[in-house]
Amino acid sequence: MTTQRASDVPALDWNRLLDGKVAVVTGGGDGIGGSISRLFGRHGARVEIAEIDPERGASAKDEIEAEGGQARAHAVDVRQEDDVAKLRDAVLAEHGRVDVLVNNVGDYRPLVPFRRSGPESWDAMYRVNLHHVFLVTRAFLDPMIESGGGSIVNFHSVEGMRGYPGEPVYGAMKAAVAHFTTCLAVNQGRNGIRVNGIGTDLCQTPQVDYIGGWEEHERLWPSWAPVGRLGWPEDQARVALFLASDLSSYVTGHNIPVDGGSKAGGGWFFSPETGRFVNRPTGI
């Protein structure tokens, strides 16, 4: 292996950090995935959007192209092996390679209390939060190696990095994604592939609405998040851009909480008044 000095690394165009790179973003039509797709497009990536909802995918594609970027949208259920294989084949047929993979899909639903859960809900949780990460990563790993390496960014959750009483199975799936990230980074680093993860929390998305019904509690955000505000998909997208680009060329195997400091500042607490666990107490 050639010893490379910092001075040997090409200078970066800060306005085009992904110029010419082929980036696959799962769930890339809306929410965090949509913000990632648009930001990657602004930075010169040729964005391949995998989206279960064709309208969401088409909308994100149109937005990227309206800003002068390049994108294609694919109707894909990343839980299905055949769909993932078709996505891989379509990307390789168009570009011959892939440089960036963002595994963004995930969901806390079906939210079934563990004592009432069973194999059906466990399997559903597994398929939407972990199974697809294996499927999509395996599908693009060899092409990424053959084209000289790249960056994989896996989204999970802060709930996989701390105790999550709300749904232990969900927490376990997210923890598995985080550890898969670390293990794959060690496994594939010498093939030129970096693998990092993002643990989200307190971020406004179509799945988790922190605004609806919480307007009267806006004054409490300084107590709920150390940074003192609600998070937005753009906050996640900026960190994904860093991890996808050569800005992070010496970063691999890490899971970064993008959570406004919620993991560092505390966690879930049992409320005797309500009889349940809370992470946003109102009685202060």
C-alpha positions in Angstrom: 0.0 0.0 0.0 1.4 3.4 -1.0 1.9 5.9 1.8 -0.2 8.9 1.1 0.4 12.3 2.6 -2.2 15.0 3.2 -0.6 17.1 0.5 -1.2 14.3 -2.0 -5.0 14.5 -1.6 -6.6 16.5 -4.4 -8.0 19.9 -3.5 -11.7 20.0 -3.0 -14.3 22.2 -4.7 -16.4 23.2 -1.7 -19.3 23.9 -3.9 -19.2 20.6 -5.7 -18.1 18.1 -3.1 -19.6 15.1 -5.0 -19.0 16.3 -8.5 -19.5 13.5 -11.0 -20.0 10.8 -8.3 -22.9 8.3 -8.7 -24.9 8.3 -5.5 -27.7 5.8 -4.6 -30.1 7.1 -1.9 -32.8 4.7 -0.6 -36.0 6.4 0.6 -34.7 9.4 -1.3 -37.9 11.0 -2.2 -39.0 12.8 1.0 -38.0 13.6 4.5 -34.3 13.0 5.4 -33.8 11.0 2.2 -35.3 13.8 0.1 -33.0 16.4 1.7 -30.0 14.1 1.0 -31.0 13.6 -2.6 -31.4 17.4 -3.2 -28.2 18.3 -1.4 -26.2 15.7 -3.2 -27.6 17.0 -6.5 -26.5 20.5 -5.7 -23.0 19.2 -5.0 -22.7 17.6 -8.5 -23.7 14.0 -7.7 -25.7 12.0 -10.3 -28.4 10.9 -7.9 -30.2 7.6 -8.2 -33.3 7.8 -6.0 -34.8 4.5 -4.7 -38.3 5.2 -3.5 -41.3 3.0 -2.7 -43.7 5.8 -3.6 -43.2 6.7 -7.3 -44.7 10.2 -6.8 -42.3 11.1 -4.1 -39.4 9.8 -6.2 -40.5 11.8 -9.3 -41.0 14.9 -7.2 -37.5 14.8 -5.8 -36.0 14.1 -9.2 -37.9 17.1 -10.7 -36.6 19.3 -7.9 -33.0 18.3 -8.4 -33.3 18.8 -12.2 -34.9 22.2 -11.7 -31.8 23.3 -9.8 -29.6 22.1 -12.6 -28.7 18.7 -11.1 -28.9 15.2 -12.5 -31.2 12.5 -11.0 -33.3 9.5 -11.8 -36.1 7.9 -9.8 -36.8 4.2 -9.4 -39.9 2.6 -7.9 -38.3 0.2 -5.4 -39.2 -1.7 -2.3 -35.8 -2.2 -0.8 -37.2 -5.1 1.3 -37.5 -7.2 -1.9 -34.4 -8.8 -3.3 -35.7 -8.7 -6.9 -36.4 -5.0 -6.7 -32.9 -4.3 -5.3 -31.3 -6.4 -8.1 -33.2 -4.4 -10.7 -32.1 -1.2 -9.1 -28.5 -2.3 -9.1 -28.7 -3.4 -12.7 -30.3 -0.1 -13.8 -27.6 2.0 -12.0 -24.8 0.0 -13.5 -26.3 0.0 -17.0 -26.5 3.8 -16.8 -23.2 4.6 -15.1 -21.1 1.5 -14.9 -20.3 2.2 -11.2 -21.5 3.5 -7.9 -19.5 5.8 -5.6 -21.9 6.5 -2.8 -24.6 4.5 -1.1 -26.9 5.9 1.5 -29.1 3.3 3.2 -31.7 5.7 4.6 -34.9 3.6 4.8 -36.3 2.8 8.3 -39.5 3.0 10.4 -40.5 2.6 14.0 -43.8 1.0 12.9 -45.3 -1.4 13.6 -45.0 -0.1 17.1 -46.1 -3.2 19.1 -45.3 -3.3 22.9 -42.9 -6.2 23.3 -45.1 -8.2 25.7 -47.8 -8.2 23.0 -45.5 -8.7 20.0 -44.7 -11.8 18.1 -42.8 -13.2 15.1 -45.0 -11.3 12.7 -44.2 -7.9 14.1 -40.6 -8.8 14.7 -40.2 -9.8 11.1 -41.8 -6.6 9.9 -39.5 -4.6 12.1 -36.5 -6.5 10.9 -37.3 -6.2 7.2 -37.8 -2.4 7.2 -34.9 -1.6 9.5 -32.1 -4.2 9.0 -32.8 -6.7 6.2 -32.8 -4.1 3.5 -29.5 -2.7 4.7 -28.0 -6.1 4.1 -29.7 -6.5 0.7 -28.8 -3.2 -0.7 -25.3 -3.1 0.6 -24.5 -6.6 -0.7 -26.0 -5.6 -4.1 -23.7 -2.6 -4.5 -20.6 -3.7 -2.7 -18.9 -5.6 -5.5 -19.5 -2.8 -8.1 -18.2 -0.3 -5.6 -15.0 -2.4 -5.1 -14.6 -2.9 -8.8 -14.8 0.9 -9.5 -12.1 1.7 -6.9 -14.0 2.2 -3.7 -16.5 4.6 -2.3 -18.5 5.6 0.7 -21.5 3.9 2.4 -23.7 5.9 4.9 -26.1 3.9 7.0 -28.9 5.7 8.8 -30.2 4.2 12.1 -31.2 6.0 15.3 -29.9 7.2 18.6 -32.3 4.6 20.0 -29.8 2.0 18.8 -27.1 3.7 20.7 -28.8 4.0 24.1 -31.5 2.1 26.0 -34.9 2.5 24.3 -37.8 1.4 26.5 -40.4 2.2 24.0 -39.7 -0.7 21.6 -36.8 -3.0 22.4 -37.0 -4.8 19.1 -36.8 -1.5 17.2 -33.8 -0.5 19.4 -32.1 -3.8 18.7 -32.5 -3.5 14.9 -31.0 0.0 15.0 -28.2 -1.2 17.2 -27.6 -4.0 14.6 -27.3 -1.4 11.8 -24.8 0.6 13.8 -22.6 -2.4 14.6 -22.9 -3.7 11.0 -21.6 -0.3 10.0 -18.5 -0.7 12.2 -17.8 -4.3 11.2 -18.2 -3.6 7.5 -15.9 -0.6 7.7 -13.1 -2.8 9.1 -13.9 -5.6 6.6 -13.8 -3.3 3.5 -11.5 -0.5 4.3 -8.6 -2.0 2.4 -10.9 -2.2 -0.7 -11.2 1.6 -0.6 -14.6 1.6 1.0 -15.5 3.7 4.0 -18.6 2.9 6.0 -20.1 5.3 8.6 -23.5 5.6 10.3 -25.8 8.4 11.4 -28.0 8.0 14.5 -30.9 10.4 14.2 -33.2 11.9 16.9 -35.5 14.8 17.4 -35.8 15.4 13.7 -39.0 16.6 12.0 -39.9 14.1 9.3 -43.1 12.8 7.7 -42.9 9.7 10.0 -42.3 11.7 13.2 -44.1 15.0 13.5 -42.7 17.1 16.4 -44.7 20.2 15.2 -48.3 19.0 15.0 -49.9 19.4 18.4 -46.6 20.6 20.0 -46.8 24.3 19.2 -47.7 25.2 22.8 -44.5 23.4 23.9 -42.1 25.3 21.7 -40.7 27.0 24.8 -39.6 23.6 26.1 -37.1 22.8 23.3 -34.2 24.2 25.2 -34.8 21.5 27.8 -35.5 18.7 25.3 -32.4 19.2 23.2 -29.1 20.7 24.3 -28.8 22.8 21.1 -32.2 24.2 22.1 -34.2 23.5 19.0 -36.0 21.0 16.8 -33.9 19.2 14.2 -34.7 19.2 10.4 -33.8 16.8 7.6 -31.3 19.3 6.3 -29.3 18.8 9.5 -29.0 15.1 8.7 -28.3 15.7 5.0 -25.3 17.9 5.8 -23.6 15.2 7.9 -24.4 12.7 5.2 -22.7 15.0 2.6 -19.6 15.1 4.8 -19.5 11.4 5.2 -20.1 10.8 1.5 -17.5 13.2 0.3 -13.7 13.3 0.5 -13.9 15.7 3.4 -14.2 12.6 5.5 -11.6 10.5 3.6 -9.9 9.4 6.8 -13.1 8.7 8.7 -14.6 5.2 8.8 -16.3 2.8 11.1 -18.0 5.5 13.1 -21.7 6.1 14.1 -22.4 9.8 14.6 -25.4 10.9 16.6 -27.1 13.8 14.7 -29.5 14.5 17.5 -29.1 18.0 18.8 -27.2 16.5 21.7 -30.0 14.3 23.1 -27.8 11.3 23.5 -25.1 13.2 25.3 -27.6 15.2 27.4 -29.8 12.4 28.7 -32.3 9.8 27.6 -35.6 8.3 28.5 -37.0 8.8 32.0 -40.0 7.1 33.7 -42.8 9.5 34.6 -44.7 8.4 37.7 -47.5 10.9 36.7 -48.2 9.3 33.3 -46.9 5.8 34.0 -44.8 5.8 30.9 -41.3 6.6 29.7 -40.8 10.1 28.3 -37.9 11.9 26.6 -39.6 15.3 26.4 -41.0 16.1 29.9 -43.6 18.9 30.1 -43.8 19.4 33.8 -40.9 21.8 34.1 
